[in-house]
């Protein structure tokens, strides 16, 4: 069953944040991930407007999404944004039957 990274992001230092975003697509692809939404227009329907970038990435399985996040390559790339370049909230959720 597919699983999804759902992220909300606030870029603080664009140049440093770009060092992160330049590396991530290849890492995600390595784990079978497909970017469904990244950036683009959005509307906050409920909740804080603290974040201004939204990302949805589909992985083949929950295990693939978790392996990608825990990989040395991703953690190394994420260090660029974790050093004050941005704030991110990231969840991993398994897709399911829409009727349950």
C-alpha positions in Angstrom: 0.0 0.0 0.0 1.3 3.5 -0.9 2.4 5.9 1.7 2.9 9.6 1.6 5.3 12.2 3.0 3.2 15.3 3.7 5.3 18.3 4.6 4.8 21.9 5.5 7.8 24.2 5.1 8.9 27.7 5.9 12.1 28.8 4.1 14.2 31.2 6.2 17.5 31.3 4.3 16.7 30.5 0.7 20.4 30.0 -0.4 21.1 27.4 2.3 17.6 25.8 1.9 18.4 25.3 -1.8 21.4 23.2 -0.9 18.8 20.8 0.7 16.3 21.0 -2.1 18.9 20.4 -4.8 19.8 17.0 -3.3 16.4 15.7 -2.3 14.8 14.7 -5.6 17.5 12.1 -6.4 17.3 10.7 -2.9 13.5 10.4 -3.1 13.7 8.7 -6.5 16.2 6.2 -5.2 13.5 5.0 -2.7 10.7 4.9 -5.3 9.2 8.2 -4.3 7.2 10.4 -6.7 6.6 14.1 -6.0 2.9 14.8 -6.3 2.9 18.4 -5.1 5.8 20.8 -4.3 5.3 24.5 -3.9 2.6 25.9 -6.1 -0.6 27.7 -5.2 -2.4 26.8 -2.0 -5.1 28.0 0.3 -5.1 27.5 4.1 -8.5 26.2 4.9 -7.8 25.7 8.6 -4.8 26.2 10.8 -1.8 28.4 11.0 -0.4 30.4 8.0 3.2 30.0 9.4 4.2 27.7 6.5 4.2 28.8 2.9 5.4 25.7 1.0 3.6 22.4 0.9 4.9 19.1 -0.3 3.3 15.7 -1.0 5.5 12.7 -2.0 4.2 9.2 -2.7 6.3 6.1 -1.8 5.5 2.5 -2.8 5.2 1.6 0.9 5.4 3.0 4.4 8.8 1.2 4.8 10.2 2.9 1.7 9.2 6.4 3.0 10.7 5.7 6.3 13.9 4.2 4.8 14.3 7.4 2.7 13.9 9.6 5.7 16.3 7.6 7.8 18.9 7.2 5.0 22.3 8.8 5.4 21.8 10.7 2.2 18.6 12.3 3.3 19.8 13.1 6.8 22.9 14.7 5.3 20.8 16.8 2.9 18.4 17.8 5.7 21.2 19.1 7.8 21.4 22.1 5.4 17.9 23.2 6.3 18.1 22.1 10.0 20.9 24.5 10.4 18.5 27.5 10.5 17.7 27.6 6.8 14.1 26.5 7.2 11.4 24.9 9.4 9.6 21.7 8.4 6.8 19.6 9.7 6.8 16.2 8.1 4.5 13.2 8.5 4.4 9.8 6.9 1.0 8.4 6.3 -0.1 5.2 4.7 -2.8 5.5 2.1 -5.9 3.5 2.6 -9.3 2.8 1.3 -11.2 6.1 1.2 -14.2 4.4 2.8 -12.5 3.5 6.0 
